[in-house]
Amino acid sequence: MKKVLFLAVAAMSLSLASCDSKTEDKMEAQGNEVKAEGEAKADSLENKADAVRDSADKKGEAIGDAADAKDPK
């Protein structure tokens, strides 16, 4: 009888432990928002870095092409 009672109490405590509180859900939502904002900022910075890199590549290629054009063959 004690075993059955113990198992019933253990099962009830596990089921209650798995429930989220409204405060916890709210904090998780705020954390997810902050994470999403950070990801958006990182994506924006990566896009800007790619644009700068592409621009530098084009300028470098143009300078190299101009040098090649002046090179006597």
C-alpha angles and dihedrals in degrees: 000000000000090000093053092048091047092050091048092051091046092051092049093049091050092050091051093046091057093057116101121221122228089245092054092048091050092050091048090051090051090049091051090050092052090048092050092049090050091050091050091051091048091050090050092050091048090052091050091048090051091051092051091047092049091049092050091048091052093048091048092050091048091052091048092049091049090051091049091050091055093047110105114229 
